[in-house]
Structures are given as structure tokens and as C-alpha cells.
Amino acid sequence: MPLPGWASKTSQQQPKIPLRRLLVASFVLQIVAAGGIVGYLSFRNRQIVQTWMQQPGLCT
């Protein structure tokens, strides 16, 4: 059964992305995002600890 005219035109216009490239890009994006989140949380935690340690009476 042939596709309708509008369906065949839209399917021909979309570029085909290789599955390998798509998987590699998604894993790289996840690794970069996880590293960024861990780095941000580490930076914020260091700031909070430094602020907490500067309060009088906590370090004896």
C-alpha cells in the first residue's frame, strides 16, 4: 500500500542519523551533565562549609 503524498514527502526530507552516532551523543551528554551537577554541588558545599566555619564559637 503506497503512502499518501504528504507522508512520502515528509519522510524523504528528514535526514537519517546513524544509530551509533545518536547513542554516543546521548551517552556523552549524560556524562557531561552528571559531571556538571557533581561539580556544582561540590562547589556549593564548599561555600556552605566555609561560611559555617567562619561563624564564631564553632571552631574551638
C-alpha positions as CSV (number, residue, x, y, z in Angstrom):
1,M,0.0,0.0,0.0
2,P,1.6,3.3,-1.1
3,L,1.9,6.2,1.4
4,P,-0.2,9.3,0.9
5,G,1.6,12.2,-0.9
6,W,2.2,14.3,2.2
7,A,3.7,11.3,4.1
8,S,6.2,10.3,1.5
9,K,7.4,13.9,1.1
10,T,8.0,14.5,4.8
11,S,9.8,11.1,5.3
12,Q,12.1,12.0,2.4
13,Q,13.0,15.4,3.8
14,Q,14.2,14.2,7.3
15,P,17.9,13.4,7.4
16,K,18.8,10.0,8.7
17,I,21.0,10.0,11.8
18,P,23.1,6.8,12.3
19,L,22.1,4.9,15.5
20,R,25.7,4.7,16.6
21,R,26.1,8.5,16.5
22,L,22.8,9.0,18.3
23,L,23.8,6.6,21.1
24,V,27.3,8.1,21.5
25,A,25.9,11.6,21.6
26,S,23.3,10.7,24.2
27,F,25.9,9.0,26.5
28,V,28.3,11.9,26.2
29,L,25.6,14.3,27.0
30,Q,24.6,12.3,30.1
31,I,28.3,12.1,31.3
32,V,28.8,15.8,30.8
33,A,25.6,16.6,32.7
34,A,26.4,14.3,35.6
35,G,29.9,15.8,35.9
36,G,28.5,19.3,35.8
37,I,25.9,18.6,38.5
38,V,28.5,16.9,40.7
39,G,30.9,19.8,40.2
40,Y,28.2,22.4,41.0
41,L,27.1,20.6,44.2
42,S,30.8,20.2,45.3
43,F,31.4,24.0,44.8
44,R,28.2,24.9,46.7
45,N,29.0,22.5,49.5
46,R,32.5,24.1,49.9
47,Q,31.0,27.6,50.1
48,I,28.5,26.5,52.7
49,V,31.2,24.8,54.8
50,Q,33.4,27.8,54.6
51,T,30.6,30.1,55.7
52,W,29.7,27.7,58.6
53,M,33.3,27.5,59.7
54,Q,33.6,31.3,59.9
55,Q,30.9,31.6,62.5
56,P,32.2,32.3,65.9
57,G,32.1,29.6,68.5
58,L,32.0,26.7,66.1
59,C,35.8,26.1,65.8
60,T,37.4,25.6,69.2
